Amino acid sequence: MMDPESAIILLVIPQNRFCDQQLLELQSVFAEIPLKTIILSKSGHEALGEKKTRVLPDGILVDWDKRFLSKKNYDAVVVVGGKGAKNSIWNDPILPQILTDHFRAGKIVGALGQSVVSLAQAGLLARQEVSSPPDERCIRELEDAGAFVVEDPLIFSDQVVTAGDDSGGKLFGKKIVELLGFN
């Protein structure tokens, strides 16, 4: 079993209009263990949530492997959703590579809400069931990537976790904790 002291989870948030509820619930679940989290965004500047929560990320996504890791990879990479995901998560050129690298290294990757598309863009959802928000554009992106969209609030495999709605943060976080072996 992994030592909680050495485990690090990367939380990627949209630059603005991230889902406050998802982020706060994830942080709450991870703090119970306690697990270290690093929050990164595209610019690294203060981000504003949909409900006006202000978060100063620990850094910028492009430097994901520079400052925060004493080892090669994070133990899990989680992409937080929100209305801002379409603008800053869907078109990010670096995020798909980060997700793919961690998946290939046997790490856990996951996304919530609108950010589930990032897993599809990384090529990790082909022929897999996924949870998605009821957003036509999001569903189309997922289906175009070969994913099977289902209405369950949480879908997971050994390494990939998806949650479709804003209220899934706590459930999602607990599944990540379980997959990491901290029950």
N, C-alpha and C positions, 0 to 999 in steps of 0.2 A: 504494500500500500504506500502511496505517495505521502510525503510529509507535508501537512498543510502550511508549515512555515516556508517551504520552498516553492509552493505552487503559486503561479501567477496567471491571472486571467486578463486578457486584453478585451476591453470594451470599446468598440468603435461607435461613435455617435455622429448623426448628421450635424453639419455645421450649425444649422438653425432649425427650429421646429422639430426637435427630437421629441420622442414620447417620454414625458416626465415620469409617468407612472411606471413604464417598463424599466427605465434606468434606476429609479429609486427602489423599486421592488427587488431588482437584481442585486443592487448594492447591499440591501438589507439582508438578503439570503446569504450572500457571500461573506458578509461581516460576521454572521453567526458562527462560522467554522473556526477561526477567521481565515479568509483567503485574501491575498493581496490582489488588487485590481489596478490596472493602468487604463486610463481613459485617453483615447486619441481621436482627433478629428482631422479633417482635410487641412484646415489652416492653423489649428492649435490655438486660435483666439477664443475668447469667451463665447460660449454657445448659449442660445436661448431656447428653452423648451416650449412646447405648445401651450403649456399652462404657466409660462413665465419663469420657470425655474432657471437660474443662471448657473452654468457649470464652466469652470476653467479647466480645459483638458490638460493632461500631463505633458502633451506634446503634439506634434504633427504626425500624420499617418506615414508620410514618406520616411520618417526616421524610426519606424516601428521596431527595428532591430538594433538601433544604435545605443541608446541611453539606458534602457530599462532592463535589459536581459543580461544575466551573467551566464546563462545557458543559451542553447541555440534557438529554442522555440518557446512560445507561451504554452501553457498546459491546455488552454481553451481560448478560442477567439469567438466573441459574441458581438453581433452587429445589431445595435438598437434601432428600432424603427421610428416612425413619426412621419408627418407630412413632408418634412424636409428631405426624406430619403431619396425621393425621385430626383432632386436637384444635386445632392452632394454624395449620395451613396451609389446610385445606379450608374453614374458616369465616371466614377473614380477609376483611374487606370491602374492603381497599385493594389487596391483591396482584393480583386480576384486572385492575384498571385499570392498574396498573404494567406488567403483561405486555402488555396490549392496546396501550397507548401506545407501548411499545418496538417491538412487532411492526409497528405502523402506520408507525413512523419508520424501518423497514427494519433494525432491530437484531435480533440473535440472541436467542432465548428458549429455555429448556430446563428440563427437570425430570427428577429421578431418583426411582425407587421410588414410594412412596406419594404423593409430591408431584406426580406426573404429572397428577393430578386438577386441580391448580391451573390448568394450561393449558386443560383442558376447561372449567372454570368461567369462564375468560376468553374462551371461544368460539373458541379457536384450533385445535381438533382435529376439527371437523366434517368428515366425509368424508376423514379422513386415517388412515393406518396409524400405530399407536403401540405402543411397548413398554411393558409393564405388569408389576408384580409379580403373582404368582399369588394375589391376594387378591380374594375374591368381591365385596366391597363396592366396592373400587377399580375392578374390571373393570365392574361395573354402572354406576358413576358415569361411566366413560369411554364405555361403549356408549350410555347415556342421552343423552350429549352428541353422539352421532353419530360417534364414533371407531371405527375398526376395530382391535381389539386383536390383535396378532400376537406370536409367541413369540421373535422376534429380540431379542438383548440390547441392540441400539442401532438406533433408527430416526431418520432425519433428512431434512429437506428443505433448501431454501436458508436458512431462518430458524429452523426449529423442530427441536429435538433432544430425544428421549426415551430413557431407559434404564430398564429394568424391574427390575434387580436390584442388590443392594448392591455387587457386585464390578465394577460398570460405571464407577466414578469415573474411572479412568485413561483408558479408551477414550473416555468421554464428554468429558473434558477435552481430549483430543487432537483430537476432532472440533470442539469449540468453537474451539480454536486454529487449526485448518485453515480453518474458515469465516470467521474473522477475517482470514485471509490471512497468518498467521505459520507457515509450514511449515519 
